[in-house]
Amino acid sequence: MTNLRRRLQQLLDIQPGEAPAVLAGLLLFYLLFTGYFMLRPVRETMGIAGGVDNLQWLFTGTFIVTLVCLPLFGWLATKVPRRLILPWTYGFFASNLVLFALLMARSPDAVWTARAFYIWLSVFNLLCISLAWSVLADLFSPEQSKRLFGLLAAGASLGGLTGPLLGALLVAPLGHAGLLVLAAGFLVASIQATRFLQRWRAAQPITKRAPMPSRQPLGGNPFAGATAVLRSPYLLGTALFVVLLASVSTFLYFEQARIVSQTFTDSTRQTQVFGLIDSLVQALAILTQLFLTGRLARRLGVGVLLVAVPMVMAVGFIWLAMAPVFAVFVVVMVIRRAGEYALVRPGREMLFTVLPAEDKYKAKNFIDTVVYRGGDAISGWLKRALDVMGEHPQAAMLIGAAIATGWAVTGAWLGRRQARLDTPAPH
């Protein structure tokens, strides 16, 4: 068993003493993403229930709610120790899930409950996932992030694989309300994995490249994340990268709603289809995360993780413009989402490991929530305007190809800047 464990650690590039942290990080993401992806098909069904033609309003509502949440999260980060930011935030969202479950059990077909849940889950998704990555960027050094972040992201993909399957199997016997209560349990359990990670880090030796996270609050003001982004070219570039990513995702998302609503009319069938697509995405992502992401980051740098998917998506949009059918859409969507989870997301998180602690939480949260949802809202209205002006969505797909090309250029620039910031200054 000892030899097998040693060979497995060598295969996954885990150094001595890191295995407990890797397991805890995998568990954190597995629990978080199992709950989220179990609910994701419910969200898509709720979006369709509110009307496909109203999706741009839901995106705009999500952006407004995100703006409201920004100062609240900023206030929390300034007042409580960093080790408590995630438990308090996750506990709050778990209580929200229980409340939505009660509302859905009482009135399953209430349109405004469906719309409110759609917006809530869209905010929850970005904030909670961003916060989990903030904790990891705070606990691991830049060198460790290149080796381990792709591996840790496999926990997210494994949860993303389990969650849709659970959702598809349990939505009929439990209903949507039952799925929400189960997801709340997963969220509470993920808090315990985070506490183990924090205890592991406290027992590690302190170095200049991996200083001990402070137990004190971050201080500052609730809007420090926004001002930090405006002052830093590096953070501005990261924000632009996220806007372009969100735009590409939104263009495909609107196509998903249009094509699926035309192909499948029953809401239970729609939830099952969304769940099966999610499962395929996560299976492909896991293989890439386990055996490819870390090796690419170490040998070719973070930039390759940020460029590969955008370039592929530019080609995918052109293909979808030429053949806008369900089968082609599934191929393009699976490649985009699997590539984002396996390459783009770990690469994005590596960008923050070279920054000060306040930027890892406040600036990162601002970029991952407000900037991302702002890109959603703008691109959502643009996509809707293109659909209204023309009978076919081909023009939107060609614009998506141009956006994906700009996304790739931005990723290449960020990769070079991250490499310079990660290089220790000569003595």
C-alpha positions in Angstrom: 0.0 0.0 0.0 2.9 2.3 0.8 4.4 1.8 -2.7 1.1 2.2 -4.4 0.5 5.5 -2.5 3.9 6.7 -3.4 3.4 5.9 -7.1 0.1 7.6 -7.1 1.5 10.7 -5.5 4.3 10.8 -8.1 1.8 10.3 -10.9 -0.3 13.2 -9.7 2.8 15.3 -8.7 1.8 15.5 -5.0 4.8 16.2 -2.7 5.2 14.8 0.8 2.8 16.3 3.4 0.4 17.6 0.7 -1.9 14.5 0.4 -4.2 15.5 3.3 -4.7 19.0 1.9 -5.3 17.6 -1.6 -8.0 15.2 -0.2 -9.6 18.0 1.8 -9.6 20.3 -1.3 -11.1 17.6 -3.5 -13.8 17.0 -0.9 -14.5 20.8 -0.6 -15.1 21.1 -4.3 -16.9 17.7 -4.6 -19.5 18.7 -2.0 -19.9 22.2 -3.3 -20.3 21.2 -6.9 -22.4 18.2 -6.2 -25.0 20.4 -4.6 -24.7 23.1 -7.2 -24.9 20.8 -10.3 -27.8 19.0 -8.7 -29.6 22.3 -8.8 -28.3 23.6 -12.1 -30.8 21.6 -14.2 -33.5 23.0 -11.9 -32.4 26.5 -12.6 -32.5 25.9 -16.4 -36.0 24.5 -16.1 -37.0 27.6 -14.0 -35.5 29.9 -16.6 -37.6 28.2 -19.3 -40.7 28.4 -17.0 -40.2 32.2 -16.8 -40.1 32.4 -20.6 -37.2 32.0 -23.0 -37.8 35.5 -24.3 -37.4 36.9 -20.8 -33.9 35.4 -20.1 -32.2 38.8 -20.7 -34.3 40.2 -17.9 -33.2 37.4 -15.6 -29.6 38.1 -16.5 -30.1 41.8 -15.8 -31.8 41.0 -12.4 -28.9 38.7 -11.6 -26.5 41.6 -12.2 -28.5 44.0 -10.0 -28.6 41.5 -7.1 -24.9 40.9 -7.5 -24.3 44.6 -7.2 -26.3 44.6 -3.9 -24.3 41.6 -2.6 -20.9 43.1 -3.3 -20.8 45.6 -0.4 -22.4 43.1 1.9 -19.6 40.6 1.2 -17.0 43.4 1.4 -18.3 44.4 4.8 -18.1 40.8 6.0 -14.5 40.5 4.7 -13.5 43.6 6.6 -15.0 42.5 9.9 -14.4 38.8 10.4 -11.2 36.8 10.3 -10.4 35.3 6.9 -10.9 31.8 8.3 -14.6 32.6 9.0 -15.5 34.3 5.7 -16.4 31.0 4.0 -18.3 29.3 6.9 -20.4 32.4 7.5 -21.2 32.9 3.8 -22.0 29.2 3.1 -24.2 29.0 6.2 -26.2 32.0 5.0 -26.7 30.4 1.6 -27.7 27.0 3.1 -30.5 28.8 5.0 -31.6 30.4 1.8 -31.9 27.0 0.1 -34.2 25.7 2.9 -36.4 28.8 2.5 -36.7 28.3 -1.3 -37.5 24.6 -0.6 -40.5 25.6 1.6 -41.7 28.1 -1.1 -41.5 25.5 -3.9 -43.2 22.8 -1.8 -46.1 25.3 -1.1 -46.5 26.6 -4.7 -44.6 24.4 -7.2 -45.7 26.3 -10.2 -45.2 29.9 -8.9 -43.5 31.9 -11.8 -42.0 34.5 -9.5 -40.5 31.9 -7.2 -39.0 30.3 -10.3 -37.5 33.6 -11.4 -36.2 34.5 -7.9 -34.6 31.1 -7.6 -33.0 31.4 -11.0 -31.4 34.8 -10.0 -30.4 33.5 -6.5 -28.7 30.4 -7.8 -26.8 32.5 -10.4 -25.5 34.7 -7.7 -24.8 31.8 -5.3 -22.9 30.0 -8.1 -20.3 32.7 -8.7 -19.9 33.9 -5.1 -19.5 30.5 -3.4 -17.2 29.1 -6.0 -15.1 32.2 -6.2 -14.8 32.2 -2.4 -13.7 28.6 -2.3 -10.9 29.4 -4.8 -10.0 32.5 -2.8 -9.4 30.3 0.2 -7.2 28.0 -1.9 -5.2 30.9 -3.4 -4.6 32.0 0.2 -3.5 28.6 1.5 -1.3 27.4 -1.4 1.8 29.0 -2.8 2.1 29.9 -6.6 4.3 26.8 -7.1 1.8 24.6 -5.4 -1.1 26.1 -7.4 0.5 25.1 -10.7 0.9 21.5 -9.6 -2.4 21.1 -7.6 -5.1 23.5 -8.8 -5.9 21.3 -11.8 -6.1 18.3 -9.5 -8.3 20.1 -7.0 -10.5 21.2 -9.8 -11.1 17.5 -10.5 -13.1 17.4 -7.3 -15.4 20.1 -8.8 -15.7 18.0 -12.0 -16.4 14.9 -10.0 -19.1 16.7 -8.1 -20.4 18.1 -11.4 -20.6 14.5 -12.6 -22.4 13.2 -9.5 -24.8 16.2 -9.1 -26.6 16.0 -12.4 -27.0 12.3 -12.1 -28.5 12.7 -8.6 -30.7 15.5 -9.9 -32.0 13.3 -12.8 -32.6 10.3 -10.5 -34.1 12.2 -7.6 -36.2 15.0 -9.2 -39.2 12.7 -9.7 -39.4 11.2 -6.2 -38.2 14.2 -4.2 -39.3 17.1 -6.4 -37.5 20.3 -6.8 -37.9 21.2 -3.1 -36.3 18.0 -2.0 -33.3 18.6 -4.2 -32.8 22.0 -2.5 -32.8 20.6 1.0 -30.2 17.9 0.0 -28.0 20.6 -1.6 -28.1 22.6 1.6 -26.7 19.6 3.4 -23.8 19.3 0.9 -23.1 23.0 1.4 -22.9 22.7 5.2 -20.6 19.6 4.8 -18.2 21.6 2.6 -17.6 24.0 5.5 -16.0 21.1 7.4 -13.6 20.3 4.6 -12.5 24.0 4.5 -11.8 24.0 8.3 -9.6 20.9 7.8 -7.6 22.7 5.1 -7.1 25.7 7.3 -5.8 23.5 10.1 -3.4 21.8 7.7 -2.0 25.1 6.5 -1.5 26.3 10.1 0.7 23.2 10.7 2.9 23.9 7.7 6.3 25.7 7.8 6.2 29.4 7.0 8.2 30.6 3.9 8.4 33.8 1.9 6.6 32.1 -0.9 3.9 30.7 1.3 3.3 33.0 4.3 0.9 32.1 7.0 -2.6 33.5 6.4 -3.5 36.0 9.2 -6.3 35.3 11.6 -7.2 39.0 11.6 -9.9 40.5 9.4 -8.7 42.0 6.1 -9.8 45.5 7.1 -10.2 48.2 4.5 -13.6 49.2 3.2 -16.3 47.1 1.5 -15.6 48.6 -2.0 -11.8 48.0 -1.9 -12.1 45.2 -4.5 -13.5 47.5 -7.1 -11.0 50.3 -6.5 -8.1 47.7 -6.6 -9.2 46.5 -10.0 -9.4 50.0 -11.4 -5.8 50.8 -10.2 -4.1 47.6 -11.5 -3.5 46.9 -15.2 -3.1 43.2 -14.2 -6.5 43.1 -12.5 -8.1 45.1 -15.3 -6.8 42.5 -17.7 -8.2 39.7 -15.6 -11.5 41.6 -15.5 -11.5 41.9 -19.3 -10.7 38.2 -19.6 -13.7 37.4 -17.4 -16.0 39.7 -19.4 -15.1 38.0 -22.6 -15.5 34.6 -21.0 -18.9 35.6 -19.8 -19.9 36.9 -23.2 -18.9 33.6 -24.9 -20.8 31.7 -22.3 -23.9 33.9 -22.6 -24.1 33.6 -26.4 -24.0 29.8 -26.1 -26.4 29.8 -23.1 -29.1 31.6 -25.2 -28.6 29.1 -28.0 -29.0 26.3 -25.4 -32.3 27.7 -24.1 -33.6 28.2 -27.7 -32.6 24.8 -29.1 -33.6 22.8 -26.0 -37.0 24.5 -25.7 -37.7 23.7 -29.3 -36.5 20.1 -29.1 -37.9 19.1 -25.7 -41.2 20.5 -24.4 -41.7 18.6 -21.1 -40.1 20.3 -18.1 -39.0 17.0 -16.5 -37.4 15.9 -19.7 -35.6 19.2 -20.0 -34.1 18.8 -16.5 -33.0 15.3 -17.4 -31.4 16.5 -20.7 -29.5 19.3 -18.9 -28.3 16.8 -16.3 -27.0 14.4 -18.9 -25.1 17.1 -20.7 -23.6 18.2 -17.4 -22.5 14.6 -16.7 -20.7 14.3 -20.1 -18.9 17.6 -19.5 -17.6 16.6 -16.1 -16.4 13.2 -17.2 -14.3 14.7 -19.9 -13.0 17.5 -17.6 -11.9 15.0 -14.9 -9.6 13.2 -17.2 -8.0 16.4 -18.3 -7.6 17.8 -14.8 -6.0 14.7 -13.4 -3.4 14.1 -16.1 -3.0 17.2 -18.2 -3.7 20.5 -16.5 -0.8 20.5 -14.0 1.7 19.3 -16.6 0.7 22.0 -19.1 0.9 24.7 -16.4 4.4 23.6 -15.2 6.0 23.1 -18.6 4.3 25.7 -20.8 3.1 28.3 -18.2 -0.3 29.5 -17.1 -0.9 31.3 -20.5 -1.5 28.0 -22.3 -4.4 27.3 -20.0 -6.0 30.6 -20.8 -5.6 30.5 -24.6 -6.4 27.0 -25.7 -10.2 27.0 -25.1 -10.8 30.5 -26.5 -9.1 29.5 -29.8 -11.2 26.3 -30.0 -14.3 28.3 -29.3 -13.7 30.7 -32.1 -13.8 27.7 -34.5 -16.8 26.2 -32.7 -18.9 29.4 -33.1 -18.2 29.4 -36.8 -19.3 25.7 -37.0 -22.5 26.5 -35.1 -23.2 29.4 -37.4 -23.0 27.0 -40.4 -25.0 24.2 -38.7 -27.3 25.5 -35.9 -28.7 22.1 -34.8 -28.9 20.3 -31.5 -26.2 17.8 -32.2 -23.6 20.4 -33.2 -24.6 22.6 -30.2 -24.0 19.7 -27.8 -20.5 19.1 -29.2 -19.5 22.8 -28.9 -21.1 23.3 -25.5 -19.4 20.1 -24.1 -16.0 21.3 -25.4 -16.4 24.8 -24.1 -17.5 23.8 -20.6 -15.1 20.9 -20.2 -12.3 23.1 -21.3 -13.3 25.9 -19.0 -13.4 23.6 -15.9 -10.2 21.7 -16.8 -8.0 24.5 -18.2 -9.5 28.0 -18.0 -10.8 28.0 -14.4 -7.5 26.6 -12.8 -5.6 29.1 -15.0 -7.7 32.0 -13.8 -7.2 31.0 -10.2 -3.4 30.8 -10.6 -3.5 34.4 -11.6 -4.5 35.4 -8.1 -1.8 33.4 -6.2 0.8 36.1 -6.9 -1.4 38.9 -5.4 -1.8 40.3 -1.8 -4.4 38.7 0.5 -6.9 41.5 0.2 -6.9 41.2 -3.6 -7.4 37.4 -3.3 -10.7 38.0 -1.6 -12.1 41.4 -2.4 -10.8 42.1 -5.9 -11.2 38.5 -6.9 -14.8 38.5 -5.6 -15.6 41.7 -7.5 -14.2 40.3 -10.8 -15.9 36.9 -10.3 -19.3 38.3 -9.5 -20.0 41.9 -10.5 -17.7 41.9 -13.6 -18.9 38.4 -14.7 -22.6 39.1 -14.3 -22.1 42.5 -15.9 -20.7 40.8 -18.9 -23.6 38.4 -18.8 -26.2 41.2 -18.8 -24.5 43.2 -21.6 -24.0 40.2 -23.9 -27.5 38.9 -23.0 -29.1 42.1 -24.4 -26.8 42.1 -27.4 -27.7 38.5 -28.2 -31.4 39.3 -27.8 -31.1 42.3 -30.1 -29.4 40.3 -32.8 -32.2 37.6 -32.6 -34.9 40.3 -32.9 -33.2 42.0 -35.9 -32.7 38.8 -37.8 -34.6 35.5 -38.5 -31.6 33.4 -37.8 -28.9 33.4 -35.0 -25.9 33.0 -37.4 -24.9 36.6 -36.9 -24.7 36.2 -33.2 -22.4 33.1 -33.6 -20.0 35.0 -35.9 -19.8 37.8 -33.3 -19.2 35.1 -30.7 -16.2 33.9 -32.8 -14.7 37.4 -32.8 -15.2 37.7 -29.0 -13.5 34.3 -28.5 -10.5 35.5 -30.5 -10.2 38.6 -28.3 -10.5 36.3 -25.3 -7.5 34.3 -26.4 -5.4 37.4 -26.9 -6.2 38.7 -23.4 -5.4 35.3 -21.9 -1.9 35.3 -23.6 -1.1 38.7 -22.1 -2.2 37.7 -18.7 -0.1 34.5 -18.8 3.0 36.6 -19.5 2.3 39.0 -16.7 1.6 36.2 -14.2 5.0 34.6 -15.1 6.8 37.9 -14.4 5.0 38.4 -11.0 5.7 34.8 -10.0 9.5 35.3 -10.6 11.2 36.2 -7.3 13.1 39.5 -7.3 16.9 39.1 -7.4 18.7 39.9 -4.1 
